[in-house]
C-alpha cells in the first residue's frame, strides 16, 4: 500500500509569505513535526516559475526542506527528508527533525514513506501549475 501525498499552498499570514504544506495520508506533516508557529517552505522557493520544482523526484537522492519551527531552522533545525525515485516508487527517508520534535506526537524517527510515482508526479505537477498564490508574492 502506497502513502498518499497532497501539496497545499497556504495564503500569506501576518508573519509569513505564501508557504507550502504537505499532507501525507491526510495529516499535515509540518504541523506534526514543528511547533504551532512553524511554517513550510515558501511557495516561490519550492514551486519556482519557469523551472522544475525541487519537489520532483529523480534517481539521484537529495535532501528536501519541508519546514522549520517558529524560532527558525537556524536555531532549532529544519524538517528535512531525502527524496529519491526508484522506478515506479518515490521514497521519502532519512528524516531530520527540529530539536524537540522527539517530544511531540510525531513518531521519532518518522517512518519511511513510499508513494506511487505517477500519483506523486501528478500532485507535484498540479501544485506547479496552480499559481493562484502569485498575486500575494
N, CA, C and O atoms as a printed pandas DataFrame, in Angstrom:
     atom_number atom_name residue_name chain_id  residue_number  x_coord  y_coord  z_coord
0              1         N          UNK        A               1    0.843   -1.184    0.000
1              2        CA          UNK        A               1    0.000    0.000    0.000
2              3         C          UNK        A               1    0.887    1.245    0.000
3              4         O          UNK        A               1    1.821    1.358    0.794
4              5         N          UNK        A               2    0.583    2.163   -0.891
5              6        CA          UNK        A               2    1.355    3.398   -1.004
6              7         C          UNK        A               2    0.772    4.476   -0.105
7              8         O          UNK        A               2   -0.424    4.493    0.186
8              9         N          UNK        A               3    1.655    5.382    0.331
9             10        CA          UNK        A               3    1.222    6.578    1.033
10            11         C          UNK        A               3    0.668    7.551    0.000
11            12         O          UNK        A               3    0.985    7.455   -1.186
12            13         N          UNK        A               4   -0.153    8.479    0.451
13            14        CA          UNK        A               4   -0.760    9.467   -0.454
14            15         C          UNK        A               4   -0.298   10.868   -0.072
15            16         O          UNK        A               4   -0.382   11.266    1.090
16            17         N          UNK        A               5    0.192   11.611   -1.065
17            18        CA          UNK        A               5    0.700   12.962   -0.870
18            19         C          UNK        A               5   -0.290   13.977   -1.416
19            20         O          UNK        A               5   -0.853   13.793   -2.495
20            21         N          UNK        A               6   -0.498   15.057   -0.656
21            22        CA          UNK        A               6   -1.242   16.220   -1.131
22            23         C          UNK        A               6   -0.423   17.457   -0.776
23            24         O          UNK        A               6    0.022   17.610    0.361
24            25         N          UNK        A               7   -0.228   18.336   -1.756
25            26        CA          UNK        A               7    0.545   19.560   -1.564
26            27         C          UNK        A               7   -0.432   20.725   -1.562
27            28         O          UNK        A               7   -1.223   20.874   -2.494
28            29         N          UNK        A               8   -0.386   21.547   -0.529
29            30        CA          UNK        A               8   -1.266   22.707   -0.433
30            31         C          UNK        A               8   -0.433   23.965   -0.244
31            32         O          UNK        A               8    0.561   23.973    0.482
32            33         N          UNK        A               9   -0.860   25.020   -0.910
33            34        CA          UNK        A               9   -0.235   26.327   -0.713
34            35         C          UNK        A               9   -1.176   27.136    0.166
35            36         O          UNK        A               9   -2.356   27.289   -0.148
36            37         N          UNK        A              10   -0.646   27.650    1.268
37            38        CA          UNK        A              10   -1.436   28.451    2.197
38            39         C          UNK        A              10   -1.258   29.928    1.880
39            40         O          UNK        A              10   -0.158   30.356    1.528
40            41         N          UNK        A              11   -2.328   30.717    2.000
41            42        CA          UNK        A              11   -2.186   32.155    1.762
42            43         C          UNK        A              11   -1.250   32.778    2.795
43            44         O          UNK        A              11   -1.024   32.210    3.863
44            45         N          UNK        A              12   -0.711   33.945    2.468
45            46        CA          UNK        A              12    0.194   34.581    3.421
46            47         C          UNK        A              12   -0.542   34.946    4.705
47            48         O          UNK        A              12   -1.739   35.233    4.705
48            49         N          UNK        A              13    0.204   34.925    5.779
49            50        CA          UNK        A              13   -0.344   35.311    7.072
50            51         C          UNK        A              13    0.336   36.578    7.557
51            52         O          UNK        A              13    1.039   37.242    6.795
52            53         N          UNK        A              14    0.129   36.915    8.825
53            54        CA          UNK        A              14    0.746   38.136    9.357
54            55         C          UNK        A              14    2.267   38.055    9.423
55            56         O          UNK        A              14    2.942   39.084    9.387
56            57         N          UNK        A              15    2.821   36.833    9.522
57            58        CA          UNK        A              15    4.285   36.699    9.658
58            59         C          UNK        A              15    4.974   36.129    8.437
59            60         O          UNK        A              15    6.133   36.452    8.178
60            61         N          UNK        A              16    4.279   35.278    7.673
61            62        CA          UNK        A              16    4.946   34.536    6.604
62            63         C          UNK        A              16    4.307   34.775    5.245
63            64         O          UNK        A              16    3.100   34.990    5.137
64            65         N          UNK        A              17    5.142   34.735    4.208
65            66        CA          UNK        A              17    4.648   34.763    2.835
66            67         C          UNK        A              17    3.911   33.446    2.570
67            68         O          UNK        A              17    3.814   32.590    3.449
68            69         N          UNK        A              18    3.391   33.297    1.340
69            70        CA          UNK        A              18    2.719   32.047    0.996
70            71         C          UNK        A              18    3.682   30.884    1.223
71            72         O          UNK        A              18    4.855   30.948    0.856
72            73         N          UNK        A              19    3.172   29.838    1.827
73            74        CA          UNK        A              19    4.002   28.682    2.149
74            75         C          UNK        A              19    3.342   27.406    1.669
75            76         O          UNK        A              19    2.132   27.356    1.447
76            77         N          UNK        A              20    4.148   26.386    1.516
77            78        CA          UNK        A              20    3.678   25.078    1.066
78            79         C          UNK        A              20    3.607   24.159    2.274
79            80         O          UNK        A              20    4.498   24.157    3.124
80            81         N          UNK        A              21    2.539   23.380    2.337
81            82        CA          UNK        A              21    2.401   22.362    3.388
82            83         C          UNK        A              21    2.145   21.024    2.711
83            84         O          UNK        A              21    1.606   20.962    1.606
84            85         N          UNK        A              22    2.536   19.969    3.385
85            86        CA          UNK        A              22    2.477   18.624    2.831
86            87         C          UNK        A              22    1.584   17.748    3.696
87            88         O          UNK        A              22    1.854   17.557    4.882
88            89         N          UNK        A              23    0.527   17.220    3.106
89            90        CA          UNK        A              23   -0.346   16.285    3.804
90            91         C          UNK        A              23   -0.018   14.893    3.281
91            92         O          UNK        A              23   -0.048   14.649    2.075
92            93         N          UNK        A              24    0.292   13.992    4.190
93            94        CA          UNK        A              24    0.539   12.601    3.840
94            95         C          UNK        A              24   -0.516   11.779    4.558
95            96         O          UNK        A              24   -0.644   11.825    5.782
96            97         N          UNK        A              25   -1.255   11.037    3.781
97            98        CA          UNK        A              25   -2.345   10.212    4.320
98            99         C          UNK        A              25   -3.290   11.054    5.180
99           100         O          UNK        A              25   -3.773   10.600    6.218
100          101         N          UNK        A              26   -3.547   12.287    4.733
101          102        CA          UNK        A              26   -4.499   13.159    5.408
102          103         C          UNK        A              26   -3.964   13.948    6.589
103          104         O          UNK        A              26   -4.731   14.665    7.231
104          105         N          UNK        A              27   -2.679   13.845    6.900
105          106        CA          UNK        A              27   -2.121   14.569    8.046
106          107         C          UNK        A              27   -1.046   15.551    7.597
107          108         O          UNK        A              27   -0.207   15.223    6.758
108          109         N          UNK        A              28   -1.075   16.750    8.156
109          110        CA          UNK        A              28   -0.103   17.801    7.857
110          111         C          UNK        A              28    1.209   17.443    8.556
111          112         O          UNK        A              28    1.310   17.551    9.778
112          113         N          UNK        A              29    2.204   17.020    7.791
113          114        CA          UNK        A              29    3.444   16.557    8.420
114          115         C          UNK        A              29    4.273   17.698    8.992
115          116         O          UNK        A              29    5.044   17.487    9.928
116          117         N          UNK        A              30    4.130   18.901    8.449
117          118        CA          UNK        A              30    4.865   20.035    9.009
118          119         C          UNK        A              30    4.315   20.359   10.388
119          120         O          UNK        A              30    5.076   20.557   11.335
120          121         N          UNK        A              31    3.000   20.413   10.501
121          122        CA          UNK        A              31    2.376   20.715   11.800
122          123         C          UNK        A              31    2.742   19.672   12.849
123          124         O          UNK        A              31    2.914   20.003   14.022
124          125         N          UNK        A              32    2.860   18.414   12.431
125          126        CA          UNK        A              32    3.200   17.360   13.379
126          127         C          UNK        A              32    4.648   17.419   13.835
127          128         O          UNK        A              32    4.971   16.976   14.937
128          129         N          UNK        A              33    5.531   17.968   12.987
129          130        CA          UNK        A              33    6.963   17.918   13.301
130          131         C          UNK        A              33    7.532   19.203   13.873
131          132         O          UNK        A              33    8.604   19.185   14.479
132          133         N          UNK        A              34    6.832   20.322   13.693
133          134        CA          UNK        A              34    7.325   21.592   14.227
134          135         C          UNK        A              34    6.245   22.196   15.104
135          136         O          UNK        A              34    5.090   21.772   15.050
136          137         N          UNK        A              35    6.607   23.175   15.906
137          138        CA          UNK        A              35    5.630   23.758   16.818
138          139         C          UNK        A              35    4.535   24.510   16.059
139          140         O          UNK        A              35    4.636   24.720   14.851
140          141         N          UNK        A              36    3.505   24.904   16.775
141          142        CA          UNK        A              36    2.332   25.557   16.184
142          143         C          UNK        A              36    2.686   26.755   15.311
143          144         O          UNK        A              36    2.008   26.996   14.313
144          145         N          UNK        A              37    3.706   27.500   15.646
145          146        CA          UNK        A              37    4.060   28.684   14.883
146          147         C          UNK        A              37    4.990   28.403   13.724
147          148         O          UNK        A              37    5.408   29.332   13.033
148          149         N          UNK        A              38    5.322   27.145   13.493
149          150        CA          UNK        A              38    6.249   26.798   12.425
150          151         C          UNK        A              38    5.635   27.015   11.056
151          152         O          UNK        A              38    4.455   27.338   10.917
152          153         N          UNK        A              39    6.474   26.827   10.054
153          154        CA          UNK        A              39    5.997   27.037    8.691
154          155         C          UNK        A              39    6.619   26.026    7.744
155          156         O          UNK        A              39    7.638   25.405    8.045
156          157         N          UNK        A              40    5.980   25.877    6.593
157          158        CA          UNK        A              40    6.538   25.102    5.500
158          159         C          UNK        A              40    7.425   26.001    4.662
159          160         O          UNK        A              40    7.556   27.188    4.961
160          161         N          UNK        A              41    8.042   25.458    3.610
161          162        CA          UNK        A              41    8.891   26.296    2.760
162          163         C          UNK        A              41    8.038   27.317    2.004
163          164         O          UNK        A              41    6.849   27.093    1.780
164          165         N          UNK        A              42    8.640   28.416    1.621
165          166        CA          UNK        A              42    7.918   29.424    0.849
166          167         C          UNK        A              42    7.583   28.870   -0.534
167          168         O          UNK        A              42    8.391   28.182   -1.158
168          169         N          UNK        A              43    6.384   29.182   -0.993
169          170        CA          UNK        A              43    5.908   28.665   -2.278
170          171         C          UNK        A              43    6.846   29.037   -3.422
171          172         O          UNK        A              43    7.117   28.208   -4.291
172          173         N          UNK        A              44    7.341   30.261   -3.435
173          174        CA          UNK        A              44    8.228   30.701   -4.518
174          175         C          UNK        A              44    9.517   29.882   -4.570
175          176         O          UNK        A              44   10.128   29.766   -5.633
176          177         N          UNK        A              45    9.939   29.315   -3.441
177          178        CA          UNK        A              45   11.169   28.515   -3.410
178          179         C          UNK        A              45   10.965   27.096   -3.918
179          180         O          UNK        A              45   11.836   26.559   -4.603
180          181         N          UNK        A              46    9.835   26.479   -3.596
181          182        CA          UNK        A              46    9.637   25.073   -3.987
182          183         C          UNK        A              46    8.737   24.908   -5.210
183          184         O          UNK        A              46    8.613   23.808   -5.748
184          185         N          UNK        A              47    8.108   26.002   -5.650
185          186        CA          UNK        A              47    7.291   25.972   -6.862
186          187         C          UNK        A              47    7.720   27.127   -7.779
187          188         O          UNK        A              47    6.905   27.980   -8.130
188          189         N          UNK        A              48    9.001   27.149   -8.164
189          190        CA          UNK        A              48    9.514   28.283   -8.936
190          191         C          UNK        A              48    8.906   28.335  -10.341
191          192         O          UNK        A              48    8.650   27.297  -10.951
192          193         N          UNK        A              49    8.683   29.528  -10.838
193          194        CA          UNK        A              49    8.153   29.709  -12.193
194          195         C          UNK        A              49    9.262   29.442  -13.207
195          196         O          UNK        A              49   10.400   29.877  -13.028
196          197         N          UNK        A              50    8.919   28.734  -14.256
197          198        CA          UNK        A              50    9.856   28.549  -15.363
198          199         C          UNK        A              50   10.911   27.479  -15.193
199          200         O          UNK        A              50   11.735   27.283  -16.086
200          201         N          UNK        A              51   10.908   26.780  -14.067
201          202        CA          UNK        A              51   11.862   25.673  -13.909
202          203         C          UNK        A              51   11.238   24.611  -13.014
203          204         O          UNK        A              51   10.318   24.904  -12.251
204          205         N          UNK        A              52   11.734   23.378  -13.105
205          206        CA          UNK        A              52   11.133   22.293  -12.323
206          207         C          UNK        A              52   11.267   22.525  -10.816
207          208         O          UNK        A              52   12.240   23.109  -10.340
208          209         N          UNK        A              53   10.291   22.062  -10.108
209          210        CA          UNK        A              53   10.276   22.168   -8.655
210          211         C          UNK        A              53   11.299   21.219   -8.036
211          212         O          UNK        A              53   11.496   20.114   -8.540
212          213         N          UNK        A              54   11.952   21.636   -6.947
213          214        CA          UNK        A              54   12.832   20.710   -6.228
214          215         C          UNK        A              54   12.042   19.565   -5.586
215          216         O          UNK        A              54   12.636   18.603   -5.099
216          217         N          UNK        A              55   10.708   19.661   -5.582
217          218        CA          UNK        A              55    9.897   18.564   -5.068
218          219         C          UNK        A              55    9.913   17.361   -6.002
219          220         O          UNK        A              55    9.610   16.245   -5.578
220          221         N          UNK        A              56   10.260   17.573   -7.257
221          222        CA          UNK        A              56   10.284   16.461   -8.215
222          223         C          UNK        A              56   11.294   15.412   -7.769
223          224         O          UNK        A              56   12.386   15.738   -7.304
224          225         N          UNK        A              57   10.915   14.169   -7.916
225          226        CA          UNK        A              57   11.788   13.064   -7.522
226          227         C          UNK        A              57   12.568   12.554   -8.727
227          228         O          UNK        A              57   12.011   12.375   -9.810
228          229         N          UNK        A              58   13.866   12.322   -8.524
229          230        CA          UNK        A              58   14.725   11.780   -9.576
230          231         C          UNK        A              58   15.445   10.553   -9.027
231          232         O          UNK        A              58   15.295   10.196   -7.859
232          233         N          UNK        A              59   16.228    9.919   -9.893
233          234        CA          UNK        A              59   17.017    8.760   -9.469
234          235         C          UNK        A              59   18.111    9.150   -8.486
235          236         O          UNK        A              59   18.621    8.308   -7.748
236          237         N          UNK        A              60   18.468   10.432   -8.480
237          238        CA          UNK        A              60   19.500   10.922   -7.574
238          239         C          UNK        A              60   18.866   11.391   -6.266
239          240         O          UNK        A              60   17.975   12.241   -6.266
240          241         N          UNK        A              61   19.331   10.834   -5.165
241          242        CA          UNK        A              61   18.800   11.216   -3.849
242          243         C          UNK        A              61   19.217   12.635   -3.516
243          244         O          UNK        A              61   20.350   13.040   -3.779
244          245         N          UNK        A              62   18.274   13.403   -2.924
245          246        CA          UNK        A              62   18.623   14.742   -2.462
246          247         C          UNK        A              62   17.766   15.092   -1.260
247          248         O          UNK        A              62   16.645   14.606   -1.112
248          249         N          UNK        A              63   18.308   15.936   -0.415
249          250        CA          UNK        A              63   17.613   16.355    0.803
250          251         C          UNK        A              63   16.704   17.527    0.478
251          252         O          UNK        A              63   17.114   18.483   -0.180
252          253         N          UNK        A              64   15.468   17.443    0.947
253          254        CA          UNK        A              64   14.454   18.454    0.697
254          255         C          UNK        A              64   13.981   19.030    2.024
255          256         O          UNK        A              64   13.646   18.285    2.945
256          257         N          UNK        A              65   13.953   20.353    2.122
257          258        CA          UNK        A              65   13.471   21.020    3.336
258          259         C          UNK        A              65   11.951   21.155    3.258
259          260         O          UNK        A              65   11.412   21.706    2.299
260          261         N          UNK        A              66   11.271   20.642    4.283
261          262        CA          UNK        A              66    9.811   20.664    4.317
262          263         C          UNK        A              66    9.244   21.659    5.321
263          264         O          UNK        A              66    8.067   22.008    5.229
264          265         N          UNK        A              67   10.042   22.128    6.276
265          266        CA          UNK        A              67    9.522   23.057    7.264
266          267         C          UNK        A              67   10.559   23.450    8.292
267          268         O          UNK        A              67   11.670   22.920    8.334
268          269         N          UNK        A              68   10.153   24.410    9.129
269          270        CA          UNK        A              68   11.023   24.866   10.213
270          271         C          UNK        A              68   10.161   25.401   11.343
271          272         O          UNK        A              68    9.033   25.834   11.110
272          273         N          UNK        A              69   10.681   25.376   12.569
273          274        CA          UNK        A              69    9.920   25.895   13.709
274          275         C          UNK        A              69    9.856   27.419   13.703
275          276         O          UNK        A              69   10.552   28.081   12.932
276          277         N          UNK        A              70    9.017   27.958   14.568
277          278        CA          UNK        A              70    8.840   29.403   14.664
278          279         C          UNK        A              70   10.155   30.135   14.917
279          280         O          UNK        A              70   10.363   31.233   14.399
280          281         N          UNK        A              71   11.034   29.539   15.702
281          282        CA          UNK        A              71   12.301   30.200   16.042
282          283         C          UNK        A              71   13.298   30.173   14.890
283          284         O          UNK        A              71   14.399   30.702   15.040
284          285         N          UNK        A              72   12.971   29.601   13.785
285          286        CA          UNK        A              72   13.745   29.420   12.554
286          287         C          UNK        A              72   14.580   28.148   12.603
287          288         O          UNK        A              72   14.981   27.678   13.668
288          289         N          UNK        A              73   14.825   27.611   11.422
289          290        CA          UNK        A              73   15.625   26.400   11.307
290          291         C          UNK        A              73   17.056   26.601   11.739
291          292         O          UNK        A              73   17.705   25.658   12.191
292          293         N          UNK        A              74   17.567   27.830   11.607
293          294        CA          UNK        A              74   18.936   28.110   12.036
294          295         C          UNK        A              74   19.114   27.945   13.529
295          296         O          UNK        A              74   20.228   27.728   14.004
296          297         N          UNK        A              75   18.037   28.046   14.266
297          298        CA          UNK        A              75   18.081   27.911   15.728
298          299         C          UNK        A              75   17.901   26.449   16.152
299          300         O          UNK        A              75   18.739   25.891   16.860
300          301         N          UNK        A              76   16.824   25.855   15.722
301          302        CA          UNK        A              76   16.440   24.523   16.227
302          303         C          UNK        A              76   16.467   23.414   15.183
303          304         O          UNK        A              76   16.141   22.269   15.494
304          305         N          UNK        A              77   16.847   23.733   13.963
305          306        CA          UNK        A              77   16.905   22.714   12.921
306          307         C          UNK        A              77   15.672   22.720   12.034
307          308         O          UNK        A              77   14.639   23.288   12.388
308          309         N          UNK        A              78   15.791   22.090   10.894
309          310        CA          UNK        A              78   14.735   22.028    9.887
310          311         C          UNK        A              78   14.117   20.640    9.858
311          312         O          UNK        A              78   14.723   19.664   10.300
312          313         N          UNK        A              79   12.904   20.569    9.331
313          314        CA          UNK        A              79   12.300   19.290    8.986
314          315         C          UNK        A              79   12.728   19.003    7.553
315          316         O          UNK        A              79   12.311   19.699    6.628
316          317         N          UNK        A              80   13.560   17.979    7.366
317          318        CA          UNK        A              80   14.034   17.625    6.030
318          319         C          UNK        A              80   13.859   16.129    5.808
319          320         O          UNK        A              80   13.716   15.349    6.749
320          321         N          UNK        A              81   13.875   15.757    4.532
321          322        CA          UNK        A              81   13.745   14.356    4.148
322          323         C          UNK        A              81   14.548   14.141    2.872
323          324         O          UNK        A              81   14.705   15.060    2.068
324          325         N          UNK        A              82   15.051   12.934    2.690
325          326        CA          UNK        A              82   15.732   12.580    1.444
326          327         C          UNK        A              82   14.682   12.022    0.491
327          328         O          UNK        A              82   13.950   11.091    0.829
328          329         N          UNK        A              83   14.619   12.609   -0.719
329          330        CA          UNK        A              83   13.660   12.214   -1.751
330          331         C          UNK        A              83   14.417   11.507   -2.858
331          332         O          UNK        A              83   15.451   11.984   -3.326
332          333         N          UNK        A              84   13.885   10.348   -3.274
333          334        CA          UNK        A              84   14.521    9.613   -4.365
334          335         C          UNK        A              84   13.489    8.729   -5.061
335          336         O          UNK        A              84   12.590    8.172   -4.431
336          337         N          UNK        A              85   13.648    8.619   -6.375
337          338        CA          UNK        A              85   12.783    7.764   -7.183
338          339         C          UNK        A              85   13.477    6.419   -7.410
339          340         O          UNK        A              85   14.658    6.355   -7.750
340          341         N          UNK        A              86   12.714    5.363   -7.213
341          342        CA          UNK        A              86   13.162    4.005   -7.524
342          343         C          UNK        A              86   12.126    3.416   -8.469
343          344         O          UNK        A              86   11.156    2.801   -8.026
344          345         N          UNK        A              87   12.328    3.603   -9.769
345          346        CA          UNK        A              87   11.360    3.108  -10.747
346          347         C          UNK        A              87   10.008    3.772  -10.560
347          348         O          UNK        A              87    9.876    4.984  -10.730
348          349         N          UNK        A              88    9.009    2.983  -10.212
349          350        CA          UNK        A              88    7.643    3.491  -10.040
350          351         C          UNK        A              88    7.315    3.853   -8.594
351          352         O          UNK        A              88    6.149    4.006   -8.227
352          353         N          UNK        A              89    8.361    3.987   -7.783
353          354        CA          UNK        A              89    8.169    4.355   -6.370
354          355         C          UNK        A              89    9.001    5.594   -6.060
355          356         O          UNK        A              89   10.160    5.692   -6.465
356          357         N          UNK        A              90    8.402    6.538   -5.339
357          358        CA          UNK        A              90    9.132    7.684   -4.796
358          359         C          UNK        A              90    9.239    7.453   -3.294
359          360         O          UNK        A              90    8.240    7.206   -2.618
360          361         N          UNK        A              91   10.440    7.536   -2.792
361          362        CA          UNK        A              91   10.694    7.273   -1.371
362          363         C          UNK        A              91   11.117    8.546   -0.653
363          364         O          UNK        A              91   11.954    9.305   -1.142
364          365         N          UNK        A              92   10.522    8.765    0.521
365          366        CA          UNK        A              92   10.973    9.796    1.455
366          367         C          UNK        A              92   11.577    9.051    2.632
367          368         O          UNK        A              92   10.907    8.227    3.255
368          369         N          UNK        A              93   12.846    9.335    2.946
369          370        CA          UNK        A              93   13.541    8.608    4.010
370          371         C          UNK        A              93   14.562    9.516    4.679
371          372         O          UNK        A              93   14.718   10.679    4.310
372          373         N          UNK        A              94   15.246    8.967    5.661
373          374        CA          UNK        A              94   16.342    9.661    6.350
374          375         C          UNK        A              94   15.934   11.053    6.839
375          376         O          UNK        A              94   16.584   12.054    6.539
376          377         N          UNK        A              95   14.854   11.081    7.589
377          378        CA          UNK        A              95   14.306   12.334    8.107
378          379         C          UNK        A              95   15.265   13.001    9.090
379          380         O          UNK        A              95   15.990   12.337    9.830
380          381         N          UNK        A              96   15.246   14.312    9.074
381          382        CA          UNK        A              96   15.852   15.124   10.136
382          383         C          UNK        A              96   14.726   15.999   10.659
383          384         O          UNK        A              96   13.994   16.606    9.877
384          385         N          UNK        A              97   14.585   16.067   11.965
385          386        CA          UNK        A              97   13.506   16.853   12.563
386          387         C          UNK        A              97   14.093   17.936   13.457
387          388         O          UNK        A              97   15.188   17.772   13.995
388          389         N          UNK        A              98   13.362   19.054   13.619
389          390        CA          UNK        A              98   13.856   20.114   14.506
390          391         C          UNK        A              98   14.064   19.601   15.923
391          392         O          UNK        A              98   13.411   18.656   16.366
392          393         N          UNK        A              99   14.983   20.242   16.616
393          394        CA          UNK        A              99   15.233   19.896   18.006
394          395         C          UNK        A              99   13.920   19.961   18.765
395          396         O          UNK        A              99   13.136   20.891   18.577
396          397         N          UNK        A             100   13.680   18.995   19.605
397          398        CA          UNK        A             100   12.468   18.977   20.410
398          399         C          UNK        A             100   11.322   18.229   19.759
399          400         O          UNK        A             100   10.333   17.934   20.430
400          401         N          UNK        A             101   11.418   17.907   18.463
401          402        CA          UNK        A             101   10.320   17.207   17.797
402          403         C          UNK        A             101   10.117   15.813   18.373
403          404         O          UNK        A             101    9.014   15.270   18.311
404          405         N          UNK        A             102   11.160   15.239   18.926
405          406        CA          UNK        A             102   11.026   13.910   19.517
406          407         C          UNK        A             102   10.067   13.932   20.708
407          408         O          UNK        A             102    9.589   12.882   21.136
408          409         N          UNK        A             103    9.786   15.116   21.243
409          410        CA          UNK        A             103    8.879   15.234   22.381
410          411         C          UNK        A             103    7.442   15.478   21.954
411          412         O          UNK        A             103    6.549   15.580   22.795
412          413         N          UNK        A             104    7.214   15.571   20.645
413          414        CA          UNK        A             104    5.876   15.858   20.147
414          415         C          UNK        A             104    5.191   14.561   19.747
415          416         O          UNK        A             104    5.713   13.477   20.006
416          417         N          UNK        A             105    4.023   14.664   19.117
417          418        CA          UNK        A             105    3.243   13.492   18.734
418          419         C          UNK        A             105    3.812   12.737   17.549
419          420         O          UNK        A             105    3.462   11.577   17.335
420          421         N          UNK        A             106    4.682   13.369   16.773
421          422        CA          UNK        A             106    5.233   12.708   15.591
422          423         C          UNK        A             106    6.146   11.563   16.019
423          424         O          UNK        A             106    6.982   11.740   16.906
424          425         N          UNK        A             107    5.996   10.384   15.397
425          426        CA          UNK        A             107    6.911    9.292   15.749
426          427         C          UNK        A             107    8.348    9.683   15.425
427          428         O          UNK        A             107    8.611   10.349   14.424
428          429         N          UNK        A             108    9.262    9.267   16.272
429          430        CA          UNK        A             108   10.658    9.624   16.064
430          431         C          UNK        A             108   11.507    8.369   16.012
431          432         O          UNK        A             108   11.427    7.557   16.933
432          433         N          UNK        A             109   12.310    8.170   14.991
433          434        CA          UNK        A             109   12.321    8.993   13.783
434          435         C          UNK        A             109   11.071    8.728   12.956
435          436         O          UNK        A             109   10.473    7.658   13.071
436          437         N          UNK        A             110   10.663    9.690   12.118
437          438        CA          UNK        A             110    9.477    9.479   11.282
438          439         C          UNK        A             110    9.677    8.276   10.368
439          440         O          UNK        A             110   10.808    7.950   10.010
440          441         N          UNK        A             111    8.602    7.625    9.995
441          442        CA          UNK        A             111    8.727    6.429    9.152
442          443         C          UNK        A             111    9.109    6.782    7.720
443          444         O          UNK        A             111    8.860    7.891    7.247
444          445         N          UNK        A             112    9.713    5.823    7.050
445          446        CA          UNK        A             112    9.991    5.955    5.629
446          447         C          UNK        A             112    8.642    5.931    4.902
447          448         O          UNK        A             112    7.760    5.147    5.249
448          449         N          UNK        A             113    8.491    6.786    3.904
449          450        CA          UNK        A             113    7.239    6.848    3.152
450          451         C          UNK        A             113    7.491    6.425    1.715
451          452         O          UNK        A             113    8.556    6.688    1.157
452          453         N          UNK        A             114    6.490    5.760    1.111
453          454        CA          UNK        A             114    6.590    5.307   -0.279
454          455         C          UNK        A             114    5.342    5.753   -1.032
455          456         O          UNK        A             114    4.217    5.462   -0.625
456          457         N          UNK        A             115    5.559    6.467   -2.140
457          458        CA          UNK        A             115    4.473    6.982   -2.954
458          459         C          UNK        A             115    4.506    6.330   -4.323
459          460         O          UNK        A             115    5.576    6.035   -4.857
460          461         N          UNK        A             116    3.323    6.105   -4.890
461          462        CA          UNK        A             116    3.231    5.690   -6.279
462          463         C          UNK        A             116    3.787    6.849   -7.112
463          464         O          UNK        A             116    3.317    7.979   -6.984
464          465         N          UNK        A             117    4.779    6.581   -7.961
465          466        CA          UNK        A             117    5.467    7.649   -8.687
466          467         C          UNK        A             117    4.517    8.443   -9.572
467          468         O          UNK        A             117    4.671    9.660   -9.681
468          469         N          UNK        A             118    3.533    7.798  -10.212
469          470        CA          UNK        A             118    2.638    8.574  -11.073
470          471         C          UNK        A             118    1.727    9.481  -10.267
471          472         O          UNK        A             118    1.440   10.594  -10.707
472          473         N          UNK        A             119    1.258    9.045   -9.094
473          474        CA          UNK        A             119    0.432    9.905   -8.248
474          475         C          UNK        A             119    1.284   11.062   -7.723
475          476         O          UNK        A             119    0.835   12.208   -7.703
476          477         N          UNK        A             120    2.492   10.764   -7.306
477          478        CA          UNK        A             120    3.410   11.782   -6.799
478          479         C          UNK        A             120    3.697   12.830   -7.880
479          480         O          UNK        A             120    3.592   14.031   -7.630
480          481         N          UNK        A             121    4.059   12.367   -9.081
481          482        CA          UNK        A             121    4.355   13.287  -10.187
482          483         C          UNK        A             121    3.151   14.159  -10.525
483          484         O          UNK        A             121    3.296   15.356  -10.772
484          485         N          UNK        A             122    1.961   13.556  -10.536
485          486        CA          UNK        A             122    0.743   14.305  -10.848
486          487         C          UNK        A             122    0.479   15.377   -9.788
487          488         O          UNK        A             122    0.058   16.485  -10.123
488          489         N          UNK        A             123    0.718   15.064   -8.529
489          490        CA          UNK        A             123    0.477   16.038   -7.465
490          491         C          UNK        A             123    1.477   17.186   -7.529
491          492         O          UNK        A             123    1.103   18.341   -7.324
492          493         N          UNK        A             124    2.737   16.887   -7.808
493          494        CA          UNK        A             124    3.736   17.956   -7.949
494          495         C          UNK        A             124    3.403   18.817   -9.165
495          496         O          UNK        A             124    3.487   20.043   -9.089
496          497         N          UNK        A             125    3.028   18.198  -10.282
497          498        CA          UNK        A             125    2.668   18.954  -11.487
498          499         C          UNK        A             125    1.455   19.843  -11.228
499          500         O          UNK        A             125    1.416   20.982  -11.693
500          501         N          UNK        A             126    0.475   19.344  -10.500
501          502        CA          UNK        A             126   -0.709   20.142  -10.165
502          503         C          UNK        A             126   -0.296   21.363   -9.344
503          504         O          UNK        A             126   -0.739   22.479   -9.617
504          505         N          UNK        A             127    0.550   21.147   -8.342
505          506        CA          UNK        A             127    0.998   22.253   -7.497
506          507         C          UNK        A             127    1.829   23.260   -8.292
507          508         O          UNK        A             127    1.743   24.463   -8.044
508          509         N          UNK        A             128    2.636   22.779   -9.249
509          510        CA          UNK        A             128    3.452   23.680  -10.071
510          511         C          UNK        A             128    2.592   24.573  -10.968
511          512         O          UNK        A             128    2.946   25.728  -11.208
512          513         N          UNK        A             129    1.480   24.057  -11.460
513          514        CA          UNK        A             129    0.656   24.821  -12.401
514          515         C          UNK        A             129   -0.408   25.667  -11.722
515          516         O          UNK        A             129   -0.876   26.641  -12.313
516          517         N          UNK        A             130   -0.804   25.331  -10.508
517          518        CA          UNK        A             130   -1.817   26.112   -9.789
518          519         C          UNK        A             130   -1.116   27.269   -9.079
519          520         O          UNK        A             130   -0.664   27.121   -7.944
520          521         N          UNK        A             131   -1.027   28.398   -9.734
521          522        CA          UNK        A             131   -0.205   29.504   -9.255
522          523         C          UNK        A             131   -1.045   30.654   -8.697
523          524         O          UNK        A             131   -0.627   31.809   -8.785
524          525         N          UNK        A             132   -2.200   30.373   -8.135
525          526        CA          UNK        A             132   -3.092   31.402   -7.578
526          527         C          UNK        A             132   -2.367   32.286   -6.565
527          528         O          UNK        A             132   -2.676   33.470   -6.433
528          529         N          UNK        A             133   -1.436   31.724   -5.876
529          530        CA          UNK        A             133   -0.751   32.406   -4.783
530          531         C          UNK        A             133    0.178   33.516   -5.256
531          532         O          UNK        A             133    0.603   34.339   -4.445
532          533         N          UNK        A             134    0.506   33.563   -6.546
533          534        CA          UNK        A             134    1.431   34.577   -7.039
534          535         C          UNK        A             134    0.897   35.991   -6.891
535          536         O          UNK        A             134    1.684   36.937   -6.873
536          537         N          UNK        A             135   -0.412   36.165   -6.783
537          538        CA          UNK        A             135   -0.961   37.514   -6.582
538          539         C          UNK        A             135   -0.534   38.088   -5.235
539          540         O          UNK        A             135   -0.576   39.303   -5.039
540          541         N          UNK        A             136   -0.123   37.226   -4.304
541          542        CA          UNK        A             136    0.314   37.673   -2.978
542          543         C          UNK        A             136    1.814   37.919   -2.906
543          544         O          UNK        A             136    2.300   38.551   -1.969
544          545         N          UNK        A             137    2.543   37.421   -3.893
545          546        CA          UNK        A             137    4.020   37.498   -3.833
546          547         C          UNK        A             137    4.554   38.826   -4.287
547          548         O          UNK        A             137    5.767   39.035   -4.292
